[in-house]
């Protein structure tokens, strides 16, 4: 199969409609990461997402719709507070989970009685979703557990010859996946942190909780289970106050003939003594934007990527740290953890 990269206009949109209607997959730009989309109403099309990505069968998908799409036929109940959130944050990087009417493939939600819906802000995504005018199930457009894609080339690197079309909208400005919010109860609960923070949500609706998955529980949202976002090199993770141990790790890798690189926030670069490093940026927004691009860049230059936890205290850092820890196989936020290639 030939994989074409085209803009989200003209021929690109014409082909996207043809592929989606025939049960094929189309990768498309959003403001967070590129998505791998299929008609959410079709069991066979949704199944193709899981098979193509190598995605676990119990990891739910998010349905994407354009800003004027009527979600009422898809969901059983729309709590009043979600209307306030839609006005405040949509289109944008916020996914809301509702009770489901069951009008999309049950494979989308992995048999759960809920449905996650997102309205992306990207003009390219809006053009694509308006053109196809169906609910589009889409996880990130990368092989399972690999680093999420923020350029069309990243998608091509993972799926060349496996999907027919990538709609190129340029580099994704957000850089980490959307916040996922459980809206099935009286108070919304954050299931996956993102750039729409719990504090931002609470400022609109008065309260917002945070959900922590229990051992043995089925994931309610993407990003709640499994190692994610992993570069194809070894990784190590150190707390911000453990620089001496991180440098020792660097020197040990170099002494054994490897090519270590640090991944650090901008303010930490000067403490590395000129050692090879990738710059995450200074603010939470910069780090969110740069994270996946730098994790992918590490694959071409490093045998070991040594990540030092940023000290930036912005609310949006919760989402950045979540992705960085998972990329290194660190679930509890503690440092001094080294993992081989995933």
PyMOL commands that set and color helices and strands:
alter all, ss='L'
color gray80, all
select helices_A, chain A and resi 10-21+43-53+80-89+123-132+152-159+198-205+243-255+266-272+284-301+317-327
alter helices_A, ss='H'
color red, helices_A
select strands_A, chain A and resi 4-7+26-28+35-39+62-64+94-99+114-118+136-140+165-168+179-182+189-192+209-210+234-238+260-264+277-279+304-308+337-339
alter strands_A, ss='S'
color yellow, strands_A
deselect
rebuild
show_as cartoon
